[in-house]
Amino acid sequence: MNNQTKVCQNCKQSFTIDAEDFDFYEKIKVPPPTWCPECRQKRRYAWRNERVLYRRNCDLCGKSAVTIYSPNKPFKVYCPPCWWSDKWTALDYGQEFDFSRPFFKQVKKLQLKVPRIALLTKNSVNSEYTNHSNNNKNCYWSISVFDSENILYGHNLWKKAKDCVDCAFITDGGELLYECIDTERSYGCQFGMLLRDCADCFYCYDCRGCSNCFLSANLRNKQYYFFNKQYSKEEYEKKIAEYNLGSFAVRERLYNEYLEMLQRNALHRYAVIEKSLNSTGNMIFNSKNVQHGFDGEGENLKYVTVFAGIKDSLDMYHCGFNCELIYETHALIHSYDVQFSHLSYDNSHIQYCDSCHNSQNLFGCVGTKQETYAIFNKRYSESEYKTLREKIVNQMRINGEYGEFFPPSLSPFGYNETTGITYMPITKDDAVKNGWKWEEELIGTYGKETIPRDKMPDNILEVGDILKEIFVCRVCKKNFNVVQPELEFYRREKIPLPRECPNCRHARRINLRLPRQLWERECRCAGESSEEGRLKNTGKHFHGTEHCPNKFETPYAPGREEIIYCEQCYNAEIA
């Protein structure tokens, strides 16, 4: 079959379905999508509330629990111990399928009956405020953190991170990090991005094997670099001593210089794709045949975001650890042949399931655990299941319901509670107009601060007992506080108190990362220098003194200021 151009049912823009995609749809026996790739991703974003956390009482034991469901949500919500217990079963809420009613309306009815887990966290100690996390100790307000300890306000920290505050996308361990992004195996670094095997580097970008470097970029195996210039150990330490790093005013000035370096002086590779073949996207590692992928590793994938150990799958968001034949899903692990499902772990052969675990052969189920051959939470024999499932699918095809992820109107969350508001923001008016949900009662207080922003101590050495004080965010104006482990970290590392709330700090870090979108651009290497002359080339380039002819797909949008080189030109200057 040839490529086909269609018009998205949501945004009304045209999009292309590639010929090889039809082979996959035929393999799993689903029709081709009617929404474009961007709208499909936005629809999946609408189902993921990571960090808007509330408190409400468990509807089983009555104890107060941290949850992703606001108290005004019309669901039963159980705390994690109760939800995973044997005190209840989702089969108690089973219902017959009604062929006279639309499929998704019946799913909504089941959603309103079956208890939902307050948040997804397992095997952790003193880590109540963590979500989508596992095997942690002493972690607070952290999302997608695994096997880690003493993490505050972290996002996507994997493989034994320790003593990190305000960091995102830390892999293969990391210790004593502050405000670091996309960093691997590093220690004692602050305000760093794309660091690997680094120690004691401050305000650095794209450095590997470096130590004791300050406000520098694109370094390899260097030590005692200050503003990208080599110094002796004594000279470097003297330079650093000139900065009062405990002062917020000093830190603010350094951060602005750091941003200036990122935008105008540092060299940027068109995309980070390493040890991978035939792949497009960004932050892709150890992969093969990944198209339009972001943040992960896998094989034979397309339109995938945050993935690990996946193969032969399309259209996924946050899936990992040995998944195969996955399509239009959010939040899966250890799964095989799963489509159109949300937050469902360790399953096989399921479709249109919401929060189901350790099960197989399910269709249209909500909240099941260790079940098989069930439809709408009602168990059948194998032959009955297959016959009924086929009848339902046939009717859904006739009604135009089969082959798409859950509609946003079925999401348990308002769009402004989800990751969508960060990565693909829309206004309340747009949400309401399109039938998407919007939460009017977001958690947070205003005007309760006990210390005005202009009265906050400039230097951490001036900070006394402030654990009971309330501050105000300079961005969103919401109130926030500082917890004890956080204050201890600031004092120990000589870091001034932040002026932004945790959510605004998180948004600032995410906005420093590149968007999950691709544009076609040309290499900006003009031969002896970059196009605008801000960077003088020092390496030998394959195109000599002529402009580089290479084109590529990149997450750097047209019009951005950064100096962007293709892989060959980047390696000529950096490697």
N, C-alpha and C positions, 0 to 999 in steps of 0.2 A: 504494500500500500504506500502511496505517496504522501508527502507532507500535506496537511490540510489547514486552511485558515478558517477560524471561527470567530464569532462575536461573543464576548463575555456577557453572560446573563446579568452580572452584577454591575460592572463599570461601563459596559457597552463598547469597550475598545476591542479591536481585533487582536487575536493571538494565534500562534501557530502550534499545531501538534505535529511533532516529527514522526517520520515513518516508523522508526524503531520503537517509539512509544506505543504504537498500535499493537506491536508484537507482545509487549508486556500486558496490555489490557486484555488481549485475547488469552494469554496464559492464565490469568487469574479470573477470567470470565466476567469482566466488568465493562460497561460502556465507557467511551472516552469522556473526559471532563467537559462541562459547559461553562466553567469559570476559568479565567486566565490564571497563570501561575501566581501573579502578585495577589490577586483576590483570594486564591486558595490559601496562600500563606496567611493573609490577614484573618481569614476565617478560622484557621487553627490558632493563631495568636489569641483570638477572642475567648479561647477556652483555658488559657493558662494564667491564673492568678498566682504569682510567685510570692510577692512580698507585701501585699496589703493585708496585714494581719489584724484580727479582731480577738475579742474575748467573748465567749458565750458559754452557757452551761451545757454540759453533755446531756442529751435527751435520754440517756439510759441510766447513768450513775448520778447525774445531777451536779458533778464537780465542774468547776470553772476550767475551761480549756482554751488554748490558743488555737485559732482557726482561720481559714481563708474565707469563711462564710460570715458575712455581717449578720448581726442579730435580726435584721429585718428580712432575711432571706426565708422563703417559705419551705425550707427543707428540715427534715430531721437530721441532726448532726451529732455523731458520736465521737468521743475522744478516741485517740488511737488504740489504747488498751481495750476499750469496750468494742470498738469496731472489729478488731482482729480476734476477739474472743468467741467462744462457742455459746454465748448467751442468746444469740439470735441467728436467724438464717434468712437470707434474701428470698428463699423459696416461699416463705410465709406471705410474700407480697405478689406472688405470681398471678398473672392474668391471662385470660384467653385472648387470642388475636381476633379482632373484630374486622372482618373484611368490608364492612360498610363505612369504616372510618379511615382517614389518612394515617399512614404509618407513624409519622413524626408526632402527631397529636397523641397517639397511644404511648409513645416513648415519654413524652412530657408527663403524662399521667403517672407512669411508673416512677419517673424521677422524683415526683412529689411524695411518693409513698416510702421509697427505700431509703434507709439512713445513709448519710454520706460521712466519710471519714474527715475529721476536723482538719488535719493536714497530714501529709505523707512524710513521716520520719520513722526510722527504725534503728534499733540497737544502739542508742545513744545515751550518754550520761550528761545531766545538767545542760541540756541543749533543747529546751522547750521551744524556743523561738527559732526553729530551723524547719525548712520545708524542702521536699524532694531531696532528702539527705539521709545518710546512713553511716553507722559506725563512727560516731564523733564523740568528743568529750569537751565540755566547757565551750560550747559555741553559742553565739547570740546573734539573732536577726541575720541569719545566713541562709543562702539558697543554693541548692545543688552542691553541697559540700560533702565529701566522702573521706572516711578514714583520716580525719584531721582533729587537731586539738588547739584550743584557745584561739578561735577564729571569731572576729567581730565584724559584722557588716560585710561578709564575704559573698561572692557570687561565682559559682563554678570553680571551686578549688578541689582538685582531685589528687589522690595519691599522697597522703601523709603531709599535708601542710601544717605548719605549727606557728603560733604566735604571729598571726597576720591580721591587720586591721585595714578595712576599706580597700580591699583588693578584688580583682575580677580576672577570671580565666588564668588561674595559676595551675600548672600541671607538673607532674613528676616531682612533687615536693617543693617546698619553699618555706623559709623560716625568717622570722623577724622582718617581715615586709610591710610597708605602708604605702598606700596609694600606688600600687603596681598593677599593671595590666599586661596580659599575654606574656607571662614570665615563667621560665622553667629553671628548676634546680638552682635557685639563687638565695642569697643570704644577706640580711642587713641592708636592703636597698629601699629607697624611698623615691616616690614619684618617678617610676621607671616604666617603660613600655618596650615590648619585644626584647627583653633581656633573657639571656641564656647562660647559665654557669657563671654568674656574676656575684660579686660580693662588695658591699659597702659602696655602691654606686648611687649617686643622688642626681635626679633630674637628667636621666640619660635615656636615649632612644636607640634601639637596634644595635645593642652591644652584646658581644659573646666572649666568654672567657676573660672578662675584665674585672679589675678590682680597684677600689679607690679612684673612681672617676667622677667628675662633677660637671654638669651641664654640657655634656658631650654626646655625639651621635656617630653611628656607623663605625664603631671601633671593634677590632678583633685582637684579643689577647694582649690588651694594654693595661698599664698600671700608672697611677698618678698622672692622669690627664685632667686638665682644668680648661674648660672652654675649648676642647679639642686640641690642646697644646700640651706637650710633654714637659713635666717638671720632675725635679728630684723629690724624694720622699719629704725632706725637710721643707723645700719650697712649697710643695703641695699642701702640707699641713698648715703652713703659715697662711696660705691663701684661704683655706677653709676657715681658719680661726678668725678671719676678718668678718665672717658672717655670724650674727647672733641667731642661730637657727631656732631658738626657743621663742623668737618674736614672730607674731602673726604678720606684722607689717613687712618684715624681711621675707618671710615665706611667701607672702602674696606677690612681692616683686620678683622673686625667683620663679614662681609658677608662671608669671606672665612672660618672663624671658624664656622659660621652657617651651611655652606655646609658640612663641616667636621662632624658636629654633626648629620646632616640628614643622611649622607651616612654611618657612622661608629658607632655611639653611640646610636641613637634613636631606639626605638622599633617600627616596622612597622606592622600593621595589614595587612593580605594578601589582603584585599580589604575593602573598606568602603561600606557596604551594611547594612542598618539599617531599622528596622520595615518592613522587606520584607520577603516573602516566596518564596522558589524555584526560586531563581534569581542568575544570574551570571553577572559579569562585574565589574564596579566600580562607586562609587559616586551614588548609587541607594538608594532611600528612599521611604517608604510608598508604596511598590510595591508588586505585586504578579505575578509569572510566567513570569519574564522578563529574557530573555536569551541573553547574549552578548550585554548588555546595558550599556551605559556610560552617566552619568550626567543627571539624571532625575527620574521621578516617573510615574508609569502606571501599566497596567494589561494586561497580555497575549500578550507580545511583544517579538520581536526577531530582532537582528541586528539594534538597534536603538541608536542614538547619539543625545544628548541634546533634552530632551523631557519632557513634563509636562502635566498631565491630559489626557493621551492617553490610549486607550484600543483596543484590537483585531486588531493589525497592525504589519507589517513587513517592514524592510528596509526603515527607515526614518532618516532624518537629520534635526534638528532644527524644531520640530513640537510641538504644545502645545495647551492647553486650549480647552478641549472637542473635541478631534478628535477620529474618530472611522473608522475602515475598511480602513486604509490607507496603501498604498504599493508603494515602489519605488518613494519617493517624497523628495523634499527639500523645507523648509520654508513654512509651513502651520499653520494656526490657525483656530479654530472653523469650522472644516470641517468634512464631512461624506462621505464615499464611494468615495475616491479620489485616483487615481493611476497615476503614470508617469507624475507628474506635478511639476512645479517650481514656487516658490514665489507667491502663490495664497491663499488669505485669504477669510474666510467666504463663503465656497462653498459646494455644494453637488452634487454627481453623475457627476463628470468630469474626463476626461482622456486626457493626452497629452496636457495640457494647460500651458502656460507661462505667468505669471504676470496677472492673471485674479482674479477678486474680486467680492464678493457679488453676485454670480451667481450659476446657477444650470443647469444640463443637457447640458454640453459643451463637444466638442471633437475637439482637434486640434486648439484651439483658442489662440490668443495672445492679451493681453492688454484690455480685456473686463471688463466692470463694470455693474453690475445689469442687466445681460443678461440671457436668458434661451433658450434652444433648438437651439443652434447655432453650426455650424461646419465650421471651417476656417473663423470665424467672419461673417458668413452669417446665418441669422435667418431662421428657418423652422417651419412648424407646428409640433405638437408633433408626428403625425404619419409619416410625411416626415422625421423628424429627426431620428426616430428609424429605419426606413427602410434604410436610407442612411448610418447611423452609422454602422449597421450590415454588409452592403456590404463592407465598408471601412475596418472594422476589419477582415473580411474574406480574403480580398486581402492582408492585412498586415500579416496575419498568413501564407499565401502561400509564401510571400516574406521574411519571417523570421524577420519582423520588429515589430510585436506585442508582448508585454510582457516584454519589457525592457525600462528602463529610457532613456531619450534623450541621444544620443551619444555625447561625449565630443566635437566633431567637431562643434556642434550647440551651445555650450556655448558662451555667449557674451564676455567671458573673456579669457585672457591667463592664463594658469595654474599657472604661477608665480605671478599672481595677487590674487589668491584664497587661501582659508584656506588649500587647499591640499598641498601647498608648505611648510606649517608649520607641518602638521600632517602626510602626506605621500609624502615626497619630491621626485621629479624626476628631471633629468637633462634636459636641453634644447634638447639635442640630442635624448633622449628617447621620449620626448614629440613630436618632429617633426616626428620621425620614426613611432610613433603610430597614427599620424594624430590628435594629440591634439594641441591646440593653445598655443602660447607663445608670450607675449607682449615684444617688443623690445624697447619701449619708456616709460619705467616706470618713474613715476614722481620722481623728486629729482635732486639736484645739487651737484657738487663736486668742491672742490678747491676754494670756495667763502668765506671761513671762515675769519672773521675779528679778531678772537682771536684763535690762535693755541691751541691745546689741552694742551701742556706743559706750557702754559701761563694762563690757567684758574685758578682763585683763589681757593686755597685749602679749605678755610673756608667760610661759607655763610656770616659770619660777615664782610668779606672783599669785598663782592659783591656790586657794586654800581648800576648805571642805565645801565643795560645790555639788555634792551628790543629790542634795535635795532641791537644788536650784532648777529653774525652768528658763530655757533660752528661746530665742525666736530666730527662725531661719531667715537669712537675708534674701533668699530667692522666693520661696513660696509663702513666707510669713507664718508658717505653722510653728507651733511650739515643739521643742524637743529637749531631752535631757542627756546627761552623760552618766553611764553606769560605771561601777567601781573598777572592773578589769580594764575598761577603756581609759579611765583617768590614770591608772597605774602605768599603762603602756605609754601614754603621752609624757608622763613625768620621767619615766625610765629612758625614753628615747629623745627627750627634749623637743617635743612636738607641741605647738600651741593648740589651744582649744579650737575646734572647727566652728565656722560661722554659718554652716549650712546643715540642714537636717540630714539624716541618713539617706532618705529617698532622693533628695536633690544631689547629694554627693554621688550616689549610685548613677543617677541620670547623667551627671557630668562625665563620669568615667565611660559610660556606654557611648556617649556622644563623641568621645575621643577616638573610639574604634570606628572602623569604616562601616558604611551601611551594607546591609545584606542585599545588594543590588549590583548589577553589572552594566557597564557602558563600554562601547568600543572607542578606543583612543590610540594615539600614536606615541611612540617613545619621544621624550622631550630632550634627548641627547642630540645636540647640534654639531657634534664633531669634537671640537676642542673644549667645549663647555656645554652647559645646559642652555636651552633656548634663550632664556632671559639673562644669561651671563652670571647668575648668582653662584654657580658652581663651576670651577675650573677642573676639567678632567686631568687626571694624573696617570691613568692606565692606558693600555693599548687596546683600541676598539676595532672590531672587525670591519667597520665602515670607514675607517680612517678619519679624515677631516670633514667628510660629508655628513649630512644629517642621517641619523639612523632610520632605516626604512621600516622597521618592525612595527606591527600593530598588534593589539591584544585586547582582551576583555578584562576590565579592571573595576574594582569597587570605588575608584577615585572618579567622581563625577566630573564632567567637563566644566571648566571654569575654576576648579580648585587651584590654590596657589602652590601646592607642593611640587617639588621637582620629582617627576616620575620617570623611571627608566625601565626598559625591558629587562628580562633576566640576563641577557648577555652583557648589556652595558652596565647593569648593576654589579654583576660579578667582576667585570673589568676594573671597577673602582673600589669594591669592598672586599671581595673574597681573597 
